[in-house]
Amino acid sequence: MRLITIPISHYCEKVRWALSRLELPYHEERHLQGFHYPHTFWVSGGPSVPVLVDGEKVISDSTDILKHLDNYASVETRLYPTDDEPRRQVEALEDLFDQQLGVESRRWLYFHYVEHPRAAIKIAAQGVPQMERTLGLRFFPLLKTFVRAHLHVSKQTVTSGLGICREIVRQTDALLADGRKYLVGDKFSAADLTLACMMAPLVLPSQYGILLPSIEEVPAGMKDTVKEFQASLTGRFALHLFATERQPKIQAYTSVRDKLSVSV
């Protein structure tokens, strides 16, 4: 299989996690934001990542990819329940996390890092072609304009978006308050996987598919927010899932990763 990604994208991480969980070998083709367009348009006819190529099938939505990969799963590793009601619950939570939590956590991360070009490129360009890394830094003002326009990044949208994130966390805190191991039923599902990935920009898990900065390395304006979400029941749950469920069983992407300094 071939997976086209923007390496920092939590939607791409969602698919990497599923592939590793199912022990499916794949080649990840990483590109910096904006530079991915020629590759995705050539393969899928659209701008979105992730794009999975599995034989003659080309799929360019993270949820659609997970549902496709579930065809390879055993009973124990399925991400979607076979019974109607649990499946409906999993799909509803997955949509909530994808369409609201993931959108706003991404916007918040970009809002802070577009002011720090070198730190942003060091994180975002892990594993991308050297030319993209070089041009990404040189033309960062254009990338900054692209991100702000494409993702509607502004102080106002980020402030309202954090409010949306906090409301979703309150909802999931209430679900988790009874001590359940997983969000739906007694098995890890697409709901758990998606929550953990969409929370990643807010809680900075060390088991992510690329090296994320530590809380000491992020811009000053992010620190209190990261601490807030890490301390929440949902944040602790997401970090626990990364620590216990995100253990890659195959080496899907090989690179030498020296300690990455992303301080700003």
Backbone as CSV, one residue per row, in Angstrom:
resi,resn,N_x,N_y,N_z,CA_x,CA_y,CA_z,C_x,C_y,C_z
1,MET,0.834,-1.191,0.000,0.000,0.000,0.000,0.872,1.245,0.000
2,ARG,0.330,2.314,-0.537,1.019,3.607,-0.588,0.145,4.629,0.124
3,LEU,0.732,5.382,1.052,-0.001,6.383,1.817,0.655,7.742,1.610
4,ILE,-0.092,8.679,1.023,0.405,10.044,0.814,-0.065,10.889,1.987
5,THR,0.882,11.584,2.631,0.545,12.319,3.848,1.202,13.693,3.902
6,ILE,0.640,14.536,4.742,1.338,15.650,5.370,1.725,15.105,6.741
7,PRO,2.987,14.941,7.049,3.377,14.141,8.216,2.803,14.609,9.548
8,ILE,2.620,15.927,9.719,2.113,16.406,11.003,0.613,16.207,11.139
9,SER,-0.100,15.994,10.042,-1.560,15.931,10.058,-2.085,14.823,10.965
10,HIS,-3.002,15.188,11.867,-3.585,14.171,12.744,-4.573,13.285,11.997
11,TYR,-5.077,13.728,10.856,-5.900,12.845,10.021,-5.027,11.777,9.368
12,CYS,-3.809,12.154,9.013,-2.854,11.165,8.482,-2.387,10.221,9.584
13,GLU,-2.189,10.745,10.784,-1.807,9.901,11.908,-2.883,8.851,12.193
14,LYS,-4.116,9.240,12.027,-5.246,8.316,12.224,-5.091,7.076,11.331
15,VAL,-4.689,7.280,10.087,-4.531,6.156,9.158,-3.246,5.387,9.447
16,ARG,-2.154,6.106,9.757,-0.911,5.406,10.121,-1.154,4.451,11.282
17,TRP,-1.887,4.926,12.274,-2.171,4.122,13.464,-2.947,2.864,13.070
18,ALA,-3.970,3.030,12.241,-4.773,1.877,11.827,-3.943,0.871,11.046
19,LEU,-3.101,1.354,10.148,-2.254,0.453,9.360,-1.305,-0.322,10.262
20,SER,-0.696,0.362,11.218,0.224,-0.304,12.126,-0.503,-1.299,13.017
21,ARG,-1.682,-0.913,13.475,-2.464,-1.803,14.336,-2.796,-3.111,13.621
22,LEU,-3.090,-3.007,12.332,-3.448,-4.187,11.550,-2.225,-4.894,10.958
23,GLU,-1.034,-4.346,11.231,0.221,-4.925,10.744,0.235,-5.040,9.226
24,LEU,-0.272,-4.002,8.571,-0.303,-3.972,7.112,0.895,-3.175,6.599
25,PRO,1.789,-3.770,5.828,2.944,-3.041,5.315,2.500,-1.969,4.335
26,TYR,3.172,-0.822,4.413,2.846,0.279,3.506,4.047,1.196,3.371
27,HIS,4.017,1.978,2.316,5.041,3.009,2.105,4.388,4.366,2.293
28,GLU,4.948,5.166,3.181,4.421,6.501,3.420,5.204,7.524,2.607
29,GLU,4.488,8.311,1.824,5.083,9.359,1.002,4.708,10.700,1.621
30,ARG,5.686,11.363,2.234,5.424,12.563,3.019,5.715,13.840,2.220
31,HIS,4.834,14.831,2.401,5.008,16.113,1.733,4.626,17.256,2.670
32,LEU,5.296,18.376,2.476,4.986,19.577,3.237,3.675,20.174,2.732
33,GLN,2.973,20.888,3.626,1.717,21.518,3.252,1.887,22.356,1.978
34,GLY,0.941,22.246,1.070,1.004,22.975,-0.191,1.763,22.209,-1.258
35,PHE,2.907,21.642,-0.901,3.701,20.859,-1.842,3.041,19.506,-2.144
36,HIS,2.062,19.145,-1.345,1.407,17.844,-1.562,0.426,17.873,-2.725
37,TYR,0.003,19.055,-3.154,-1.059,19.155,-4.151,-0.787,18.386,-5.452
38,PRO,0.376,18.543,-6.082,0.593,17.800,-7.335,0.467,16.292,-7.150
39,HIS,0.874,15.811,-6.012,0.875,14.369,-5.762,-0.539,13.853,-5.508
40,THR,-1.319,14.581,-4.713,-2.676,14.109,-4.441,-3.574,14.271,-5.665
41,PHE,-3.448,15.396,-6.371,-4.272,15.579,-7.562,-3.963,14.516,-8.615
42,TRP,-2.682,14.164,-8.738,-2.292,13.157,-9.727,-2.906,11.792,-9.403
43,VAL,-2.971,11.482,-8.115,-3.428,10.155,-7.703,-4.940,10.097,-7.491
44,SER,-5.486,11.101,-6.786,-6.894,11.027,-6.378,-7.793,12.047,-7.062
45,GLY,-7.186,13.037,-7.741,-7.981,14.078,-8.372,-8.423,15.167,-7.437
46,GLY,-7.909,15.175,-6.204,-8.302,16.191,-5.233,-7.151,16.608,-4.353
47,PRO,-7.374,17.593,-3.457,-6.294,18.159,-2.658,-6.063,17.483,-1.312
48,SER,-6.975,16.602,-0.892,-6.971,16.143,0.497,-5.944,15.051,0.763
49,VAL,-5.401,15.079,1.970,-4.645,13.961,2.528,-5.367,13.536,3.810
50,PRO,-5.197,12.283,4.193,-4.376,11.244,3.567,-5.014,10.676,2.308
51,VAL,-4.149,10.093,1.450,-4.603,9.321,0.295,-3.983,7.939,0.412
52,LEU,-4.818,6.937,0.398,-4.341,5.561,0.430,-4.554,4.927,-0.931
53,VAL,-3.488,4.317,-1.461,-3.573,3.553,-2.706,-3.385,2.096,-2.343
54,ASP,-4.429,1.315,-2.545,-4.403,-0.119,-2.245,-4.790,-0.860,-3.513
55,GLY,-3.784,-1.272,-4.281,-4.065,-1.888,-5.566,-4.714,-0.878,-6.497
56,GLU,-5.906,-1.173,-6.965,-6.608,-0.256,-7.857,-7.495,0.721,-7.097
57,LYS,-7.615,0.547,-5.789,-8.449,1.437,-4.987,-7.654,2.662,-4.545
58,VAL,-8.261,3.847,-4.682,-7.673,5.094,-4.216,-8.700,5.766,-3.301
59,ILE,-8.323,5.994,-2.051,-9.260,6.514,-1.055,-8.627,7.732,-0.408
60,SER,-9.398,8.829,-0.308,-8.802,10.092,0.151,-9.561,10.747,1.295
61,ASP,-10.078,9.964,2.192,-10.709,10.469,3.411,-10.330,9.526,4.539
62,SER,-9.927,10.070,5.686,-9.407,9.210,6.755,-10.447,8.209,7.246
63,THR,-11.692,8.627,7.372,-12.735,7.705,7.827,-13.012,6.634,6.781
64,ASP,-13.087,7.034,5.522,-13.287,6.046,4.456,-12.135,5.051,4.408
65,ILE,-10.927,5.546,4.666,-9.769,4.646,4.671,-9.878,3.648,5.817
66,LEU,-10.247,4.120,7.015,-10.382,3.203,8.144,-11.430,2.129,7.865
67,LYS,-12.531,2.519,7.242,-13.577,1.533,6.935,-13.097,0.532,5.881
68,HIS,-12.283,1.009,4.940,-11.693,0.094,3.962,-10.722,-0.870,4.647
69,LEU,-9.885,-0.347,5.538,-8.900,-1.195,6.209,-9.559,-2.218,7.128
70,ASP,-10.768,-1.908,7.601,-11.456,-2.846,8.481,-11.758,-4.166,7.769
71,ASN,-11.732,-4.156,6.437,-11.913,-5.397,5.687,-10.762,-6.380,5.917
72,TYR,-9.597,-5.857,6.339,-8.435,-6.693,6.600,-8.368,-7.149,8.064
73,ALA,-9.267,-6.614,8.915,-9.160,-6.830,10.353,-9.722,-8.179,10.779
74,SER,-9.154,-8.689,11.850,-9.729,-9.859,12.509,-10.875,-9.389,13.407
75,VAL,-11.573,-10.343,13.990,-12.664,-9.985,14.913,-12.130,-9.129,16.049
76,GLU,-10.932,-9.436,16.523,-10.369,-8.723,17.676,-9.835,-7.340,17.322
77,THR,-9.454,-7.139,16.057,-8.829,-5.856,15.704,-9.751,-4.927,14.911
78,ARG,-11.002,-5.318,14.717,-11.933,-4.452,13.995,-12.089,-3.117,14.707
79,LEU,-12.181,-2.051,13.926,-12.365,-0.713,14.490,-13.834,-0.292,14.525
80,TYR,-14.687,-1.045,13.845,-16.117,-0.737,13.811,-16.897,-1.967,14.265
81,PRO,-17.748,-1.831,15.269,-18.545,-2.971,15.733,-19.454,-3.506,14.630
82,THR,-19.779,-4.769,14.707,-20.670,-5.368,13.719,-22.139,-5.135,14.069
83,ASP,-22.454,-4.948,15.343,-23.835,-4.686,15.743,-24.212,-3.237,15.426
84,ASP,-25.459,-3.023,15.043,-25.891,-1.726,14.520,-25.750,-0.584,15.517
85,GLU,-26.229,-0.757,16.744,-26.246,0.358,17.694,-24.836,0.770,18.132
86,PRO,-23.984,-0.178,18.546,-22.604,0.230,18.865,-21.893,0.879,17.681
87,ARG,-22.136,0.363,16.480,-21.503,0.962,15.298,-21.997,2.393,15.092
88,ARG,-23.281,2.620,15.282,-23.821,3.971,15.149,-23.155,4.910,16.151
89,GLN,-22.960,4.444,17.376,-22.319,5.267,18.401,-20.874,5.588,18.028
90,VAL,-20.152,4.581,17.556,-18.757,4.786,17.151,-18.677,5.789,16.007
91,GLU,-19.519,5.631,15.003,-19.484,6.520,13.841,-19.885,7.948,14.208
92,ALA,-20.832,8.104,15.124,-21.241,9.444,15.545,-20.111,10.157,16.279
93,LEU,-19.422,9.440,17.165,-18.301,10.037,17.884,-17.148,10.348,16.928
94,GLU,-16.883,9.430,16.010,-15.815,9.657,15.038,-16.091,10.919,14.224
95,ASP,-17.309,11.099,13.786,-17.665,12.299,13.016,-17.500,13.557,13.862
96,LEU,-17.930,13.516,15.115,-17.793,14.672,16.007,-16.329,15.053,16.171
97,PHE,-15.486,14.068,16.429,-14.070,14.347,16.647,-13.395,14.831,15.358
98,ASP,-13.716,14.209,14.238,-13.123,14.601,12.953,-13.540,16.014,12.538
99,GLN,-14.838,16.279,12.604,-15.387,17.488,12.005,-15.322,18.711,12.897
100,GLN,-15.150,18.501,14.202,-15.080,19.654,15.097,-13.769,19.697,15.892
101,LEU,-13.511,18.688,16.681,-12.304,18.690,17.513,-11.043,18.763,16.661
102,GLY,-10.956,17.947,15.624,-9.762,17.925,14.781,-9.549,19.210,14.026
103,VAL,-10.625,19.795,13.522,-10.529,21.066,12.788,-10.011,22.167,13.701
104,GLU,-10.536,22.228,14.923,-10.170,23.330,15.820,-8.807,23.130,16.476
105,SER,-8.444,21.890,16.795,-7.115,21.670,17.386,-6.022,21.956,16.360
106,ARG,-6.280,21.640,15.100,-5.322,21.952,14.025,-5.199,23.456,13.839
107,ARG,-6.316,24.147,13.817,-6.292,25.601,13.629,-5.505,26.282,14.758
108,TRP,-5.714,25.795,15.976,-5.022,26.361,17.143,-3.508,26.155,17.039
109,LEU,-3.091,24.966,16.635,-1.665,24.676,16.493,-1.029,25.573,15.434
110,TYR,-1.661,25.675,14.274,-1.112,26.486,13.200,-1.069,27.966,13.572
111,PHE,-2.073,28.428,14.292,-2.120,29.824,14.717,-0.837,30.216,15.470
112,HIS,-0.367,29.350,16.321,0.823,29.652,17.113,2.112,29.433,16.325
113,TYR,2.163,28.409,15.480,3.428,28.094,14.825,3.693,28.898,13.557
114,VAL,2.685,29.533,12.962,2.982,30.329,11.768,3.856,31.538,12.100
115,GLU,3.979,31.873,13.358,4.853,32.975,13.765,6.280,32.514,14.038
116,HIS,6.548,31.230,13.893,7.868,30.666,14.217,8.317,29.753,13.078
117,PRO,8.786,30.337,11.969,9.071,29.554,10.759,10.017,28.382,10.970
118,ARG,11.144,28.607,11.605,12.133,27.529,11.724,11.600,26.381,12.579
119,ALA,10.955,26.706,13.682,10.389,25.654,14.524,9.278,24.918,13.787
120,ALA,8.464,25.653,13.044,7.361,25.040,12.299,7.890,24.071,11.251
121,ILE,8.903,24.480,10.501,9.440,23.621,9.448,10.127,22.392,10.041
122,LYS,10.832,22.555,11.155,11.486,21.398,11.776,10.478,20.323,12.164
123,ILE,9.316,20.750,12.606,8.284,19.778,12.975,7.588,19.245,11.730
124,ALA,7.123,20.147,10.874,6.248,19.764,9.765,6.969,19.037,8.651
125,ALA,8.284,19.245,8.513,9.003,18.709,7.360,9.726,17.391,7.650
126,GLN,9.392,16.716,8.731,10.046,15.447,9.047,9.728,14.397,7.974
127,GLY,10.766,13.974,7.286,10.607,12.924,6.293,10.190,13.387,4.915
128,VAL,10.020,14.695,4.710,9.637,15.178,3.377,10.895,15.324,2.530
129,PRO,10.766,15.414,1.200,11.946,15.628,0.358,12.719,16.873,0.764
130,GLN,14.040,16.806,0.659,14.885,17.921,1.068,14.517,19.212,0.340
131,MET,14.155,19.105,-0.936,13.781,20.303,-1.680,12.585,20.999,-1.047
132,GLU,11.598,20.229,-0.587,10.428,20.821,0.050,10.806,21.495,1.360
133,ARG,11.699,20.864,2.103,12.151,21.457,3.361,12.834,22.806,3.108
134,THR,13.717,22.839,2.114,14.454,24.070,1.800,13.520,25.154,1.289
135,LEU,12.673,24.800,0.339,11.755,25.788,-0.225,10.696,26.203,0.783
136,GLY,10.314,25.294,1.664,9.315,25.620,2.668,9.770,26.727,3.587
137,LEU,11.043,26.699,3.973,11.569,27.757,4.826,11.749,29.045,4.039
138,ARG,12.241,28.930,2.808,12.489,30.114,1.996,11.188,30.847,1.667
139,PHE,10.160,30.079,1.378,8.883,30.688,0.983,7.843,30.594,2.099
140,PHE,8.320,30.593,3.342,7.405,30.459,4.468,6.337,31.557,4.508
141,PRO,6.656,32.809,4.146,5.586,33.820,4.135,4.401,33.430,3.249
142,LEU,4.681,32.761,2.115,3.587,32.298,1.267,2.830,31.141,1.931
143,LEU,3.585,30.260,2.582,2.966,29.157,3.293,2.087,29.683,4.430
144,LYS,2.576,30.702,5.099,1.821,31.332,6.183,0.511,31.911,5.663
145,THR,0.569,32.600,4.520,-0.638,33.158,3.915,-1.607,32.053,3.514
146,PHE,-1.048,30.982,2.950,-1.865,29.846,2.535,-2.591,29.236,3.731
147,VAL,-1.872,29.008,4.822,-2.457,28.382,6.007,-3.550,29.262,6.594
148,ARG,-3.268,30.557,6.699,-4.261,31.459,7.284,-5.530,31.526,6.445
149,ALA,-5.360,31.534,5.122,-6.530,31.637,4.250,-7.275,30.310,4.154
150,HIS,-6.526,29.226,3.971,-7.146,27.919,3.749,-7.829,27.395,5.003
151,LEU,-7.219,27.643,6.163,-7.754,27.122,7.420,-8.479,28.180,8.237
152,HIS,-8.608,29.391,7.680,-9.308,30.493,8.360,-8.727,30.724,9.764
153,VAL,-7.415,30.879,9.801,-6.710,31.026,11.071,-6.660,32.502,11.468
154,SER,-7.279,32.827,12.571,-7.247,34.178,13.124,-7.447,34.067,14.631
155,LYS,-7.173,35.147,15.343,-7.352,35.125,16.794,-8.798,34.818,17.154
156,GLN,-9.723,35.377,16.395,-11.140,35.163,16.683,-11.557,33.715,16.461
157,THR,-11.154,33.122,15.324,-11.554,31.747,15.050,-10.886,30.767,16.010
158,VAL,-9.656,31.080,16.419,-8.958,30.198,17.352,-9.599,30.261,18.734
159,THR,-9.983,31.457,19.167,-10.639,31.594,20.470,-11.961,30.833,20.503
160,SER,-12.778,31.010,19.468,-14.054,30.289,19.429,-13.820,28.790,19.268
161,GLY,-12.792,28.419,18.517,-12.486,27.011,18.314,-12.057,26.311,19.589
162,LEU,-11.294,27.004,20.429,-10.912,26.410,21.709,-12.141,26.176,22.576
163,GLY,-13.123,27.069,22.461,-14.376,26.860,23.183,-15.070,25.587,22.732
164,ILE,-15.050,25.325,21.432,-15.635,24.090,20.894,-14.877,22.876,21.431
165,CYS,-13.550,22.948,21.445,-12.739,21.845,21.972,-13.072,21.576,23.438
166,ARG,-13.206,22.632,24.213,-13.505,22.456,25.641,-14.876,21.824,25.842
167,GLU,-15.844,22.195,25.020,-17.176,21.606,25.143,-17.146,20.123,24.785
168,ILE,-16.413,19.756,23.752,-16.305,18.333,23.390,-15.605,17.560,24.488
169,VAL,-14.572,18.145,25.067,-13.863,17.482,26.166,-14.791,17.306,27.366
170,ARG,-15.646,18.282,27.642,-16.616,18.116,28.731,-17.551,16.941,28.449
171,GLN,-17.956,16.788,27.203,-18.829,15.673,26.831,-18.129,14.331,27.001
172,THR,-16.897,14.249,26.540,-16.178,12.976,26.648,-15.743,12.710,28.084
173,ASP,-15.443,13.765,28.849,-15.178,13.580,30.279,-16.369,12.906,30.953
174,ALA,-17.580,13.339,30.586,-18.787,12.760,31.177,-18.928,11.291,30.802
175,LEU,-18.591,10.947,29.557,-18.645,9.544,29.141,-17.646,8.693,29.925
176,LEU,-16.460,9.243,30.133,-15.373,8.486,30.745,-15.449,8.461,32.268
177,ALA,-16.343,9.249,32.832,-16.409,9.395,34.292,-16.770,8.092,34.997
178,ASP,-17.394,7.151,34.279,-17.767,5.884,34.914,-16.625,4.876,34.935
179,GLY,-15.445,5.301,34.437,-14.273,4.425,34.505,-14.137,3.459,33.355
180,ARG,-14.936,3.627,32.307,-14.877,2.703,31.172,-13.493,2.697,30.543
181,LYS,-13.115,1.583,29.961,-11.800,1.452,29.331,-11.782,2.079,27.944
182,TYR,-12.916,1.975,27.225,-13.032,2.530,25.882,-14.336,3.311,25.773
183,LEU,-14.433,4.144,24.754,-15.603,5.014,24.630,-16.886,4.239,24.372
184,VAL,-16.805,3.184,23.553,-17.987,2.392,23.203,-17.666,0.917,23.405
185,GLY,-18.412,0.268,24.278,-18.208,-1.160,24.480,-16.901,-1.475,25.184
186,ASP,-16.444,-2.701,24.986,-15.255,-3.186,25.698,-14.046,-3.385,24.789
187,LYS,-14.105,-2.776,23.571,-12.985,-2.909,22.646,-12.576,-1.548,22.099
188,PHE,-11.297,-1.433,21.801,-10.753,-0.245,21.132,-11.429,-0.105,19.776
189,SER,-11.876,1.110,19.456,-12.618,1.321,18.213,-12.135,2.576,17.502
190,ALA,-12.738,2.825,16.349,-12.420,4.035,15.592,-12.722,5.291,16.390
191,ALA,-13.659,5.228,17.315,-13.962,6.391,18.158,-12.769,6.726,19.055
192,ASP,-12.183,5.717,19.684,-11.022,5.929,20.552,-9.831,6.431,19.745
193,LEU,-9.563,5.775,18.632,-8.429,6.134,17.786,-8.563,7.578,17.302
194,THR,-9.764,7.951,16.867,-9.969,9.294,16.327,-9.886,10.344,17.424
195,LEU,-10.456,10.079,18.573,-10.339,11.032,19.678,-8.877,11.291,20.016
196,ALA,-8.099,10.218,20.164,-6.690,10.371,20.528,-5.945,11.207,19.489
197,CYS,-6.186,10.931,18.204,-5.477,11.666,17.152,-5.890,13.126,17.103
198,MET,-7.182,13.403,17.200,-7.645,14.787,17.109,-7.265,15.597,18.350
199,MET,-7.005,14.922,19.460,-6.527,15.600,20.671,-5.028,15.840,20.642
200,ALA,-4.317,15.179,19.733,-2.853,15.199,19.751,-2.246,16.605,19.767
201,PRO,-2.727,17.565,18.944,-2.125,18.902,19.011,-2.271,19.562,20.380
202,LEU,-3.285,19.145,21.137,-3.571,19.759,22.430,-2.862,19.072,23.588
203,VAL,-2.430,17.815,23.403,-1.821,17.079,24.517,-0.413,16.571,24.213
204,LEU,0.032,16.637,22.958,1.416,16.346,22.555,1.909,14.956,22.983
205,PRO,1.295,13.888,22.496,1.749,12.535,22.855,3.121,12.220,22.281
206,SER,3.934,11.519,23.039,5.282,11.188,22.575,5.278,10.016,21.603
207,GLN,4.168,9.283,21.509,4.105,8.122,20.614,3.533,8.471,19.245
208,TYR,3.359,9.728,18.939,2.820,10.160,17.654,3.731,9.682,16.524
209,GLY,3.183,9.664,15.290,3.922,9.143,14.140,5.104,9.975,13.697
210,ILE,5.170,11.238,14.134,6.385,12.042,14.002,6.719,12.579,15.383
211,LEU,7.876,13.182,15.510,8.292,13.703,16.806,7.643,15.059,17.042
212,LEU,6.737,15.115,18.024,6.108,16.373,18.403,6.953,17.068,19.464
213,PRO,6.832,18.390,19.575,7.586,19.091,20.620,7.071,18.728,22.000
214,SER,7.920,18.882,22.992,7.473,18.730,24.379,6.812,20.035,24.814
215,ILE,6.170,20.005,25.953,5.505,21.212,26.437,6.515,22.325,26.711
216,GLU,7.758,21.944,27.036,8.790,22.957,27.274,9.233,23.637,25.980
217,GLU,8.994,23.014,24.832,9.493,23.521,23.561,8.472,24.316,22.759
218,VAL,7.204,24.244,23.124,6.188,24.941,22.335,6.225,26.443,22.617
219,PRO,5.653,27.270,21.734,5.562,28.704,21.990,4.866,28.986,23.316
220,ALA,5.278,30.071,23.953,4.776,30.392,25.296,3.259,30.454,25.351
221,GLY,2.629,30.939,24.284,1.180,31.073,24.277,0.425,29.756,24.258
222,MET,1.130,28.642,24.051,0.481,27.329,23.997,0.556,26.578,25.322
223,LYS,1.511,26.917,26.165,1.832,26.078,27.314,0.645,25.860,28.251
224,ASP,-0.031,26.929,28.658,-1.132,26.780,29.611,-2.274,25.958,29.023
225,THR,-2.521,26.131,27.728,-3.597,25.378,27.091,-3.248,23.893,27.038
226,VAL,-2.004,23.571,26.713,-1.585,22.168,26.697,-1.733,21.562,28.094
227,LYS,-1.293,22.285,29.107,-1.425,21.780,30.484,-2.885,21.547,30.843
228,GLU,-3.749,22.465,30.426,-5.181,22.336,30.702,-5.749,21.054,30.089
229,PHE,-5.463,20.825,28.819,-6.034,19.653,28.157,-5.364,18.360,28.615
230,GLN,-4.073,18.402,28.903,-3.400,17.212,29.419,-3.986,16.782,30.765
231,ALA,-4.428,17.753,31.551,-4.949,17.461,32.886,-6.394,16.972,32.865
232,SER,-7.102,17.188,31.768,-8.502,16.765,31.699,-8.588,15.246,31.640
233,LEU,-9.747,14.700,32.003,-9.943,13.258,31.936,-9.791,12.763,30.501
234,THR,-10.323,13.529,29.556,-10.197,13.162,28.140,-8.752,13.221,27.681
235,GLY,-8.030,14.247,28.104,-6.624,14.360,27.736,-5.801,13.200,28.273
236,ARG,-6.046,12.826,29.519,-5.323,11.689,30.108,-5.687,10.397,29.387
237,PHE,-6.951,10.276,29.008,-7.409,9.111,28.258,-6.700,9.028,26.907
238,ALA,-6.614,10.164,26.195,-5.945,10.182,24.888,-4.477,9.806,25.028
239,LEU,-3.796,10.353,26.018,-2.387,10.029,26.229,-2.216,8.549,26.591
240,HIS,-3.142,8.024,27.372,-3.092,6.597,27.737,-3.266,5.716,26.498
241,LEU,-4.176,6.108,25.603,-4.374,5.332,24.374,-3.116,5.327,23.517
242,PHE,-2.473,6.491,23.395,-1.220,6.534,22.641,-0.171,5.634,23.286
243,ALA,-0.114,5.642,24.610,0.915,4.870,25.308,0.670,3.369,25.251
244,THR,-0.603,2.958,25.195,-0.913,1.531,25.294,-1.369,0.893,23.980
245,GLU,-1.950,1.686,23.089,-2.513,1.137,21.855,-1.715,1.506,20.610
246,ARG,-0.889,2.561,20.705,-0.152,3.035,19.522,1.255,2.459,19.518
247,GLN,1.347,1.161,19.582,2.647,0.498,19.554,2.837,-0.117,18.170
248,PRO,3.604,0.528,17.290,3.737,-0.008,15.929,4.373,-1.386,15.926
249,LYS,3.748,-2.304,15.212,4.263,-3.668,15.115,5.080,-3.875,13.852
250,ILE,5.055,-2.868,12.960,5.892,-2.929,11.769,6.611,-1.602,11.630
251,GLN,7.731,-1.609,10.948,8.450,-0.368,10.680,7.945,0.170,9.353
252,ALA,6.989,1.079,9.430,6.343,1.564,8.222,7.132,2.671,7.543
253,TYR,7.911,3.411,8.337,8.659,4.523,7.752,10.021,4.538,8.415
254,THR,11.061,4.438,7.644,12.414,4.351,8.186,13.146,5.661,7.971
255,SER,13.622,6.236,9.040,14.440,7.442,8.943,15.260,7.565,10.212
256,VAL,16.356,8.286,10.130,17.173,8.560,11.297,16.599,9.806,11.950
257,ARG,16.095,9.669,13.193,15.500,10.811,13.860,16.376,11.193,15.045
258,ASP,17.292,12.122,14.819,18.062,12.645,15.920,17.121,13.459,16.801
259,LYS,17.554,13.767,18.005,16.719,14.593,18.876,16.444,15.903,18.170
260,LEU,15.184,16.239,18.102,14.746,17.391,17.336,14.543,18.575,18.255
261,SER,15.291,19.650,18.038,15.096,20.855,18.831,14.063,21.731,18.124
262,VAL,12.945,21.944,18.793,11.893,22.767,18.203,11.574,23.942,19.106
263,SER,12.513,24.312,19.969,12.260,25.422,20.870,12.086,26.726,20.096
264,VAL,11.289,27.602,20.652,11.059,28.912,20.008,11.318,30.008,21.033
